[in-house]
Amino acid sequence: MYVCQQQMGFAAADHVTSLKLIEGGVPKENLALMAIPLVPVDIILPILITRFTSRHRPLDVVLRSVPMR
């Protein structure tokens, strides 16, 4: 439940960033091209994080990473 609520808090900031970039003159095509390298990261990162989240208290990783975001 906490993980879903945590993502809702940052959803507006995530979307406003791309809108501000478009407003600043960055073409939409460039934003789309920047998203392509993130696809492998989105696939590999959960595999790497699994060793930290399979411990006794898996939400500790989430609670420590929120202030960094």
Biopython code that builds the backbone (N, CA, C, O; Angstrom):
import numpy as np
from Bio.PDB.StructureBuilder import StructureBuilder

atoms = [
    (1, "MET", "N", (0.821, -1.187, 0.000)),
    (1, "MET", "CA", (0.000, 0.000, 0.000)),
    (1, "MET", "C", (0.875, 1.265, 0.000)),
    (1, "MET", "O", (0.593, 2.229, -0.712)),
    (2, "TYR", "N", (1.934, 1.240, 0.806)),
    (2, "TYR", "CA", (2.794, 2.418, 0.900)),
    (2, "TYR", "C", (3.480, 2.712, -0.434)),
    (2, "TYR", "O", (3.625, 3.874, -0.816)),
    (3, "VAL", "N", (3.897, 1.668, -1.139)),
    (3, "VAL", "CA", (4.616, 1.863, -2.396)),
    (3, "VAL", "C", (3.714, 2.553, -3.413)),
    (3, "VAL", "O", (4.178, 3.423, -4.150)),
    (4, "CYS", "N", (2.449, 2.190, -3.469)),
    (4, "CYS", "CA", (1.512, 2.839, -4.394)),
    (4, "CYS", "C", (1.306, 4.303, -4.028)),
    (4, "CYS", "O", (1.285, 5.165, -4.906)),
    (5, "GLN", "N", (1.157, 4.585, -2.759)),
    (5, "GLN", "CA", (0.954, 5.960, -2.324)),
    (5, "GLN", "C", (2.201, 6.803, -2.557)),
    (5, "GLN", "O", (2.097, 7.988, -2.875)),
    (6, "GLN", "N", (3.364, 6.211, -2.402)),
    (6, "GLN", "CA", (4.616, 6.937, -2.606)),
    (6, "GLN", "C", (4.747, 7.341, -4.064)),
    (6, "GLN", "O", (5.220, 8.441, -4.347)),
    (7, "GLN", "N", (4.351, 6.502, -4.986)),
    (7, "GLN", "CA", (4.438, 6.823, -6.407)),
    (7, "GLN", "C", (3.447, 7.915, -6.792)),
    (7, "GLN", "O", (3.733, 8.716, -7.682)),
    (8, "MET", "N", (2.292, 7.961, -6.141)),
    (8, "MET", "CA", (1.312, 8.999, -6.460)),
    (8, "MET", "C", (1.833, 10.382, -6.071)),
    (8, "MET", "O", (1.499, 11.373, -6.721)),
    (9, "GLY", "N", (2.627, 10.456, -5.044)),
    (9, "GLY", "CA", (3.165, 11.739, -4.607)),
    (9, "GLY", "C", (4.135, 12.351, -5.605)),
    (9, "GLY", "O", (4.253, 13.574, -5.679)),
    (10, "PHE", "N", (4.826, 11.523, -6.369)),
    (10, "PHE", "CA", (5.807, 12.019, -7.332)),
    (10, "PHE", "C", (5.287, 12.030, -8.763)),
    (10, "PHE", "O", (6.004, 12.470, -9.661)),
    (11, "ALA", "N", (4.075, 11.564, -9.006)),
    (11, "ALA", "CA", (3.548, 11.476, -10.370)),
    (11, "ALA", "C", (3.449, 12.851, -11.024)),
    (11, "ALA", "O", (3.818, 13.006, -12.188)),
    (12, "ALA", "N", (2.969, 13.825, -10.310)),
    (12, "ALA", "CA", (2.825, 15.169, -10.894)),
    (12, "ALA", "C", (4.188, 15.753, -11.261)),
    (12, "ALA", "O", (4.347, 16.336, -12.333)),
    (13, "ALA", "N", (5.153, 15.600, -10.389)),
    (13, "ALA", "CA", (6.484, 16.137, -10.674)),
    (13, "ALA", "C", (7.125, 15.442, -11.872)),
    (13, "ALA", "O", (7.810, 16.082, -12.670)),
    (14, "ASP", "N", (6.907, 14.144, -11.997)),
    (14, "ASP", "CA", (7.468, 13.407, -13.126)),
    (14, "ASP", "C", (6.893, 13.884, -14.450)),
    (14, "ASP", "O", (7.622, 14.014, -15.433)),
    (15, "HIS", "N", (5.611, 14.141, -14.481)),
    (15, "HIS", "CA", (4.968, 14.568, -15.730)),
    (15, "HIS", "C", (5.211, 16.048, -16.031)),
    (15, "HIS", "O", (5.325, 16.438, -17.193)),
    (16, "VAL", "N", (5.288, 16.845, -15.010)),
    (16, "VAL", "CA", (5.537, 18.274, -15.222)),
    (16, "VAL", "C", (6.936, 18.491, -15.793)),
    (16, "VAL", "O", (7.152, 19.432, -16.556)),
    (17, "THR", "N", (7.875, 17.641, -15.435)),
    (17, "THR", "CA", (9.239, 17.770, -15.956)),
    (17, "THR", "C", (9.259, 17.688, -17.473)),
    (17, "THR", "O", (9.899, 18.510, -18.130)),
    (18, "SER", "N", (8.565, 16.704, -18.038)),
    (18, "SER", "CA", (8.548, 16.590, -19.499)),
    (18, "SER", "C", (7.794, 17.756, -20.132)),
    (18, "SER", "O", (8.171, 18.222, -21.207)),
    (19, "LEU", "N", (6.750, 18.227, -19.488)),
    (19, "LEU", "CA", (6.023, 19.379, -20.031)),
    (19, "LEU", "C", (6.885, 20.644, -20.006)),
    (19, "LEU", "O", (6.844, 21.443, -20.942)),
    (20, "LYS", "N", (7.652, 20.822, -18.951)),
    (20, "LYS", "CA", (8.537, 21.985, -18.878)),
    (20, "LYS", "C", (9.646, 21.908, -19.924)),
    (20, "LYS", "O", (10.049, 22.932, -20.475)),
    (21, "LEU", "N", (10.141, 20.708, -20.201)),
    (21, "LEU", "CA", (11.151, 20.555, -21.239)),
    (21, "LEU", "C", (10.578, 20.919, -22.604)),
    (21, "LEU", "O", (11.248, 21.573, -23.403)),
    (22, "ILE", "N", (9.343, 20.500, -22.877)),
    (22, "ILE", "CA", (8.694, 20.844, -24.138)),
    (22, "ILE", "C", (8.473, 22.349, -24.209)),
    (22, "ILE", "O", (8.681, 22.965, -25.254)),
    (23, "GLU", "N", (8.053, 22.936, -23.096)),
    (23, "GLU", "CA", (7.850, 24.383, -23.045)),
    (23, "GLU", "C", (9.154, 25.140, -23.255)),
    (23, "GLU", "O", (9.156, 26.236, -23.814)),
    (24, "GLY", "N", (10.265, 24.555, -22.809)),
    (24, "GLY", "CA", (11.566, 25.179, -22.961)),
    (24, "GLY", "C", (12.172, 25.019, -24.349)),
    (24, "GLY", "O", (13.241, 25.564, -24.623)),
    (25, "GLY", "N", (11.505, 24.282, -25.220)),
    (25, "GLY", "CA", (11.982, 24.173, -26.590)),
    (25, "GLY", "C", (12.531, 22.817, -26.988)),
    (25, "GLY", "O", (13.000, 22.659, -28.116)),
    (26, "VAL", "N", (12.489, 21.836, -26.101)),
    (26, "VAL", "CA", (12.964, 20.501, -26.460)),
    (26, "VAL", "C", (11.869, 19.812, -27.272)),
    (26, "VAL", "O", (10.735, 19.709, -26.805)),
    (27, "PRO", "N", (12.185, 19.342, -28.470)),
    (27, "PRO", "CA", (11.152, 18.668, -29.279)),
    (27, "PRO", "C", (10.696, 17.356, -28.645)),
    (27, "PRO", "O", (11.455, 16.699, -27.932)),
    (28, "LYS", "N", (9.450, 16.988, -28.914)),
    (28, "LYS", "CA", (8.905, 15.738, -28.380)),
    (28, "LYS", "C", (9.678, 14.532, -28.881)),
    (28, "LYS", "O", (9.787, 13.522, -28.186)),
    (29, "GLU", "N", (10.216, 14.639, -30.092)),
    (29, "GLU", "CA", (10.988, 13.533, -30.652)),
    (29, "GLU", "C", (12.236, 13.264, -29.810)),
    (29, "GLU", "O", (12.613, 12.110, -29.604)),
    (30, "ASN", "N", (12.873, 14.328, -29.327)),
    (30, "ASN", "CA", (14.055, 14.149, -28.482)),
    (30, "ASN", "C", (13.692, 13.523, -27.144)),
    (30, "ASN", "O", (14.459, 12.724, -26.607)),
    (31, "LEU", "N", (12.531, 13.875, -26.600)),
    (31, "LEU", "CA", (12.091, 13.246, -25.347)),
    (31, "LEU", "C", (11.842, 11.755, -25.563)),
    (31, "LEU", "O", (12.172, 10.934, -24.708)),
    (32, "ALA", "N", (11.263, 11.415, -26.704)),
    (32, "ALA", "CA", (11.027, 10.010, -27.012)),
    (32, "ALA", "C", (12.349, 9.266, -27.187)),
    (32, "ALA", "O", (12.479, 8.119, -26.757)),
    (33, "LEU", "N", (13.327, 9.913, -27.816)),
    (33, "LEU", "CA", (14.632, 9.276, -27.996)),
    (33, "LEU", "C", (15.366, 9.097, -26.669)),
    (33, "LEU", "O", (16.132, 8.147, -26.512)),
    (34, "MET", "N", (15.143, 9.995, -25.720)),
    (34, "MET", "CA", (15.775, 9.849, -24.406)),
    (34, "MET", "C", (15.156, 8.694, -23.617)),
    (34, "MET", "O", (15.804, 8.139, -22.729)),
    (35, "ALA", "N", (13.925, 8.329, -23.925)),
    (35, "ALA", "CA", (13.260, 7.244, -23.202)),
    (35, "ALA", "C", (13.744, 5.872, -23.656)),
    (35, "ALA", "O", (13.634, 4.903, -22.904)),
    (36, "ILE", "N", (14.276, 5.772, -24.870)),
    (36, "ILE", "CA", (14.693, 4.469, -25.395)),
    (36, "ILE", "C", (15.798, 3.824, -24.558)),
    (36, "ILE", "O", (15.684, 2.637, -24.253)),
    (37, "PRO", "N", (16.853, 4.529, -24.172)),
    (37, "PRO", "CA", (17.885, 3.870, -23.353)),
    (37, "PRO", "C", (17.395, 3.454, -21.965)),
    (37, "PRO", "O", (18.039, 2.638, -21.306)),
    (38, "LEU", "N", (16.284, 3.994, -21.520)),
    (38, "LEU", "CA", (15.782, 3.635, -20.193)),
    (38, "LEU", "C", (15.071, 2.281, -20.164)),
    (38, "LEU", "O", (14.865, 1.715, -19.090)),
    (39, "VAL", "N", (14.697, 1.763, -21.324)),
    (39, "VAL", "CA", (13.997, 0.473, -21.363)),
    (39, "VAL", "C", (14.865, -0.647, -20.791)),
    (39, "VAL", "O", (14.377, -1.394, -19.941)),
    (40, "PRO", "N", (16.129, -0.808, -21.209)),
    (40, "PRO", "CA", (16.946, -1.857, -20.574)),
    (40, "PRO", "C", (17.162, -1.621, -19.078)),
    (40, "PRO", "O", (17.238, -2.572, -18.300)),
    (41, "VAL", "N", (17.260, -0.369, -18.686)),
    (41, "VAL", "CA", (17.432, -0.062, -17.262)),
    (41, "VAL", "C", (16.193, -0.501, -16.484)),
    (41, "VAL", "O", (16.313, -1.048, -15.387)),
    (42, "ASP", "N", (15.002, -0.266, -17.043)),
    (42, "ASP", "CA", (13.763, -0.670, -16.388)),
    (42, "ASP", "C", (13.640, -2.189, -16.285)),
    (42, "ASP", "O", (12.946, -2.697, -15.404)),
    (43, "ILE", "N", (14.303, -2.905, -17.169)),
    (43, "ILE", "CA", (14.257, -4.363, -17.127)),
    (43, "ILE", "C", (15.314, -4.916, -16.168)),
    (43, "ILE", "O", (15.027, -5.831, -15.396)),
    (44, "ILE", "N", (16.529, -4.373, -16.211)),
    (44, "ILE", "CA", (17.643, -4.921, -15.432)),
    (44, "ILE", "C", (17.623, -4.473, -13.979)),
    (44, "ILE", "O", (17.986, -5.250, -13.095)),
    (45, "LEU", "N", (17.215, -3.256, -13.712)),
    (45, "LEU", "CA", (17.256, -2.725, -12.346)),
    (45, "LEU", "C", (16.454, -3.558, -11.335)),
    (45, "LEU", "O", (16.964, -3.815, -10.244)),
    (46, "PRO", "N", (15.235, -3.986, -11.644)),
    (46, "PRO", "CA", (14.536, -4.831, -10.661)),
    (46, "PRO", "C", (15.259, -6.139, -10.365)),
    (46, "PRO", "O", (15.194, -6.648, -9.246)),
    (47, "ILE", "N", (15.945, -6.681, -11.360)),
    (47, "ILE", "CA", (16.692, -7.918, -11.130)),
    (47, "ILE", "C", (17.837, -7.666, -10.153)),
    (47, "ILE", "O", (18.102, -8.488, -9.276)),
    (48, "LEU", "N", (18.511, -6.536, -10.304)),
    (48, "LEU", "CA", (19.620, -6.220, -9.406)),
    (48, "LEU", "C", (19.148, -5.866, -8.001)),
    (48, "LEU", "O", (19.839, -6.161, -7.025)),
    (49, "ILE", "N", (17.999, -5.247, -7.889)),
    (49, "ILE", "CA", (17.491, -4.818, -6.589)),
    (49, "ILE", "C", (16.882, -5.978, -5.795)),
    (49, "ILE", "O", (16.691, -5.871, -4.584)),
    (50, "THR", "N", (16.581, -7.072, -6.471)),
    (50, "THR", "CA", (15.936, -8.205, -5.810)),
    (50, "THR", "C", (16.733, -8.705, -4.616)),
    (50, "THR", "O", (16.149, -9.115, -3.613)),
    (51, "ARG", "N", (18.063, -8.678, -4.706)),
    (51, "ARG", "CA", (18.848, -9.201, -3.582)),
    (51, "ARG", "C", (18.710, -8.343, -2.331)),
    (51, "ARG", "O", (18.911, -8.835, -1.221)),
    (52, "PHE", "N", (18.369, -7.064, -2.494)),
    (52, "PHE", "CA", (18.177, -6.198, -1.326)),
    (52, "PHE", "C", (16.750, -6.273, -0.783)),
    (52, "PHE", "O", (16.526, -6.075, 0.412)),
    (53, "THR", "N", (15.790, -6.558, -1.657)),
    (53, "THR", "CA", (14.392, -6.573, -1.230)),
    (53, "THR", "C", (13.907, -7.948, -0.814)),
    (53, "THR", "O", (12.753, -8.089, -0.409)),
    (54, "SER", "N", (14.745, -8.959, -0.899)),
    (54, "SER", "CA", (14.324, -10.300, -0.492)),
    (54, "SER", "C", (14.762, -10.620, 0.936)),
    (54, "SER", "O", (14.771, -11.781, 1.343)),
    (55, "ARG", "N", (15.119, -9.597, 1.682)),
    (55, "ARG", "CA", (15.529, -9.791, 3.071)),
    (55, "ARG", "C", (14.310, -9.835, 3.991)),
    (55, "ARG", "O", (13.168, -9.954, 3.547)),
    (56, "HIS", "N", (14.595, -9.735, 5.274)),
    (56, "HIS", "CA", (13.545, -9.801, 6.293)),
    (56, "HIS", "C", (12.601, -8.593, 6.218)),
    (56, "HIS", "O", (11.393, -8.750, 6.395)),
    (57, "ARG", "N", (13.125, -7.405, 5.963)),
    (57, "ARG", "CA", (12.306, -6.188, 5.920)),
    (57, "ARG", "C", (12.491, -5.505, 4.563)),
    (57, "ARG", "O", (13.316, -4.599, 4.444)),
    (58, "PRO", "N", (11.742, -5.920, 3.538)),
    (58, "PRO", "CA", (11.962, -5.414, 2.181)),
    (58, "PRO", "C", (11.625, -3.937, 1.987)),
    (58, "PRO", "O", (12.191, -3.306, 1.094)),
    (59, "LEU", "N", (10.735, -3.367, 2.778)),
    (59, "LEU", "CA", (10.367, -1.970, 2.590)),
    (59, "LEU", "C", (11.412, -0.992, 3.120)),
    (59, "LEU", "O", (11.303, 0.213, 2.892)),
    (60, "ASP", "N", (12.411, -1.495, 3.818)),
    (60, "ASP", "CA", (13.485, -0.611, 4.284)),
    (60, "ASP", "C", (14.191, 0.060, 3.115)),
    (60, "ASP", "O", (14.588, 1.221, 3.214)),
    (61, "VAL", "N", (14.350, -0.656, 2.015)),
    (61, "VAL", "CA", (14.995, -0.087, 0.830)),
    (61, "VAL", "C", (14.164, 1.073, 0.294)),
    (61, "VAL", "O", (14.718, 2.109, -0.073)),
    (62, "VAL", "N", (12.846, 0.915, 0.243)),
    (62, "VAL", "CA", (11.966, 1.967, -0.254)),
    (62, "VAL", "C", (12.006, 3.173, 0.671)),
    (62, "VAL", "O", (12.099, 4.310, 0.208)),
    (63, "LEU", "N", (11.937, 2.934, 1.961)),
    (63, "LEU", "CA", (11.927, 4.035, 2.925)),
    (63, "LEU", "C", (13.224, 4.830, 2.906)),
    (63, "LEU", "O", (13.212, 6.037, 3.151)),
    (64, "ARG", "N", (14.351, 4.167, 2.615)),
    (64, "ARG", "CA", (15.624, 4.879, 2.537)),
    (64, "ARG", "C", (15.793, 5.624, 1.218)),
    (64, "ARG", "O", (16.511, 6.622, 1.163)),
    (65, "SER", "N", (15.144, 5.156, 0.157)),
    (65, "SER", "CA", (15.348, 5.775, -1.157)),
    (65, "SER", "C", (14.424, 6.975, -1.395)),
    (65, "SER", "O", (14.730, 7.794, -2.261)),
    (66, "VAL", "N", (13.335, 7.115, -0.686)),
    (66, "VAL", "CA", (12.406, 8.230, -0.899)),
    (66, "VAL", "C", (13.057, 9.584, -0.636)),
    (66, "VAL", "O", (12.855, 10.492, -1.442)),
    (67, "PRO", "N", (13.822, 9.785, 0.434)),
    (67, "PRO", "CA", (14.451, 11.104, 0.628)),
    (67, "PRO", "C", (15.439, 11.469, -0.486)),
    (67, "PRO", "O", (15.630, 12.653, -0.761)),
    (68, "MET", "N", (16.062, 10.492, -1.125)),
    (68, "MET", "CA", (17.003, 10.771, -2.203)),
    (68, "MET", "C", (16.292, 11.225, -3.466)),
    (68, "MET", "O", (16.866, 11.949, -4.279)),
    (69, "ARG", "N", (15.067, 10.810, -3.631)),
    (69, "ARG", "CA", (14.330, 11.159, -4.842)),
    (69, "ARG", "C", (13.962, 12.606, -4.793)),
    (69, "ARG", "O", (13.332, 13.114, -5.720)),
]
sb = StructureBuilder()
sb.init_structure("model")
sb.init_model(0)
sb.init_chain("A")
sb.init_seg("    ")
for serial, (resi, resn, name, xyz) in enumerate(atoms, 1):
    if name == "N":
        sb.init_residue(resn, " ", resi, " ")
    sb.init_atom(name, np.array(xyz, "f"), 0.0, 1.0, " ", f" {name:<3s}", serial, name[0])
structure = sb.get_structure()
